[in-house]
Amino acid sequence: MIKVKMNVQTAYHGELLRAGKVYEIDETIAKRWIASKIAAKAEDK
């Protein structure tokens, strides 16, 4: 699981993911979304 910050609003497994918020999602999906600029990897603080 990887934390990503969404750049757009989308639905994922029946859940609404809002732009600008951070979510933890599956690594393979996260890599695909980061490559297509749907999301950006969240910085660990």
Secondary structure, 3 states (H helix, E strand, C coil): CEEEEECCCEEECCEEECCCCEEEECHHHHHHHHHCCCEEECCCC
